[in-house]
Structure formats: structure tokens, C-alpha cells
Amino acid sequence: MAFINGFNLFVFAILTLLYFYQIIYVIVALVGEKKKDHFDEEAKTLHRFAFVIAARNESSVIANLIKSIRRQNYPAELIDVIVIADNCTDNTAEIARSNGAIVLERFNHMLVGKGYALDYAFNRIDSEMGGVEKYDGYFIFDADNIIDRNYVREMNKVFDKGYRVITSYRNSKNYDTNWLTAGYGLWFLREAKFLNNPRMMMNTNCAVSGTGFLMSSAIVKANGGWKYHLLTEDIEFSIVSAIKGERIGYCEKAILYDEQPTSFKQSWNQRMRWSKGFYQVMFKYAGQLISTMFNKKERFTSCYDMLMTIAPATLLTITCILVNLAGLVTCVIEPSIVPVLFPVAAKSLLFTFVNMYAMLFFVGLLTIITEWKQIRCSGFKKFLYLFSFPVYIFTYIPIAIVALFKKVEWKPIAHTCVKTVEEMQAK
């Protein structure tokens, strides 16, 4: 009885101590004064960019992304679109070509995943298309995205200030579909508003999140392409950047709209890959992050932030829940101790979930209030899905447990939400 209470208190104290800095992030995002030169002025140079889009059987959505790129408030001659039709069995390649994209078709069933597709594209660009230096920078996108008309212009302002990697504001095309899409959407909005935004304001490292980011061709050249092939290649790239001292910036005015999985099966598969990928990254880079934190003091904040991104919240939470569940199981095995142990274990488990729910509800509420105009759905649904947001996060618990032991491979997610930027902005 004393052990369970003490253990729960210990876990709560450790998590509070480790993640207190994110409370500071929230305060900075709400009341902090933004830098005076917050990239509102026009860039001195209009740089040349290429959009690199890995697409596998994306015939239903690829055209709208390319069209949103072609309609940018930026000189068209300075933007190319390169689509990697990766192991496609549909007409993605034909649709991309008909919309003016350069298409690179790839067929490799052994090296599967976005990271390998990107590496293939950069190697082709370097060897056959004039070298990676042909472009000043590369936008990395998923085929289901669409972008605001001023996306490139706003990203170029930050790029022109010297940031060699920049991420953007990630919104959702289908926030209002169900509790899952709303859960994803709210989490990404929270990440933009209360993580990357204060990171940028405090002049520390931001993190890229799968899609919607820009990186300098100099980085591609130095790396010899794209060399990040773990299941979460985006967080791997962010962590390596923090270790190397490569500053990742954030552009809040560059808005992309992303499609979220609508079925629990697809969501389970995607988040299983993410969870497994986080474990892979943790086991591979945690030591380097800790070493860099103490050997390169100027990188301490960035490396600590990335370390907390991959560990230890999930493992500590799982351990806490398992300890309390073990107490309940013990009651079944040893009925004689039920009167003493069961109420304690049950109360501790309930207390854990209630506190987690309350905290997540508050995070969701704060995000909805600050990002109200950006969320594309009715006011009723905004509040309705606020109550299911903690439940969405809770479903990570079984996913994270299974991911510890199961072999996970990359699987494509079907995209069917066909919307234009004009439709999104009309809501």
C-alpha cells in the first residue's frame, strides 16, 4: 500500500520536474513579446526552391497539392515540383506529370519508406538534374497536403534570415470528421502554438514534424542525400540537427493543411510506427544527446528538449499504470489482502487517469481558445472533440506498450480527403 502511493508520487514529481520547461513555453507563447524582427519584412532575396513529395498511390490527392504550389504568391520560375512515385500501382505519376511536376518513379520493395524515397530523389537530382545545389532549398511534403497561397513567401523570409531548416504551421483538412481526426489536429496545433512558437521566440531549436518543412541544399549536399531511415525519420533528423548545433526555425505564417487518418485501424498502424520509431531514436541517440548537453553547453537547451521529446514520459507513465494494475491483479491472486490493497490500487489508478485527463483537457482547451479561428469546424464540434482529446491521447498507452515488443514496418495510409485551399479558407 505504501509502496504504490510512494511510487505514484515519485513518478508525478519526476514528470513535473522534467517537463516543467514546457509550462514556461506555454507562458512565453501567451504573454511573451515576439522578436521585433519577427520576419514581417520582405526577404532581400527570392530564393529558388523545389518541393520534394514522396507519394505512394496518391492519385486522389496529389493534384490538389501541386495546384496549391503552382498558385503561390511567389515567382513561378523559382519553384519546381518533384514527385517521387514510390512503388505506385495507380496513376499517381501520370496525374503529377499532367499537373506540371517532375516525376521520378521508384520501384524498390526492399527499402520501403519515405526516407528511402527522399534519398532516391536527392541522388537523382544530384546526378541527373544539375546537382542538389541547383536549388537553394528543398520543401519536404506529403502528397495529402495543401498549402496557403503565401506559404513559400513566408518561409522564404525566415530562410533569408539564415535559418537552414524551417518548419511551418500544421493545420488539418479534416479536423471535423471524427474524434480521431480532431485529436490529431489539436495535437499538431498545440505543437505549433506551444512548442515551436515559443522555441522560436526563445531562440532555441524547433523540431520538424514529418511534413511541411524546408531545408537548405547545403545540408542535403553535406549529408550526401537523406540518411535518416528510422520509422520516425523526422524526429531523427531533428535530433541529429540539435546534436550538430544546426538551428531549426519556425514560420508561424506559413500554413499547411494535412489529412488525418479517419479509422482507428489506420490510426493504430500509424501511431504504432511513430511509437516504435521514438523507441528506435531513443535507443540510438539518447546517449549522444546527453553527452552533447554537457560537452556543448550552448546546445544544452535544444538537446534537453529533444531528449524529453523521445523520453521518458511514455515509459514512466506506462510503468506507473502497470504498477497500479499489478496491485489489482495481486488482489485477485491473494483474496485475503483485497480489503487492504484493492482500494489503494484502484484509487491510485483512478487518480492517475483523472489527473492525466484534466491536464490534457486543459492543454486542449488552451489550444482551442488560442487557435479558434484556425480550426476548420463548427464551434459545437470544437468543444465536443475537446472532451475526446484526452481519450485520443490515452489510446497511445496500449499502442506504446505493444510497440515495445512488436516488429513494426512502414505501411501506407490511404488518403481520400480531396479539398482545395480555397475550400479550406472559405470555412
Buried (B, 14 or more C-beta within 10 A) or exposed (E): EEEBBEBBEEBBEBBEEBEEBBEEBBEBBEEBEBEEEBBEEEBEEBBBBBBBBBBBBBBBBBBBBBBBBEBBEBEEEBBBBBBBBBBBEBBBBEBBBEBEBBBBBBEEEEEBBBBBBBBBBBBBBBEEBEEBEEBBBBBBBBBBBBBBBBBBBBBBBBBBBEBBBBBBBBBBBBBBBBBBBBBBBBBBBBBBBBBBBBBBBBEBBBBBBBBBBBBBBEBBBEBEBBBBBBBBBBBBBBBBBBBEEBBBBBBBBBBBBBBBBBEEEBBBBBBBBBBBBBBBBBEBBBEBBEEBBEEBEEBBBBBBBBBBBBBBBBEBBBEBBEBBEEBBEBBEEEEEEBEEBBEBBBBBBEBBBEEBBEEBBEBBBBBBEBBEEBBBBEEEBBEBBBEBBBBBBBBBBEBBBBBEEEEBEBEBBBBEBBBBBEBBEEE
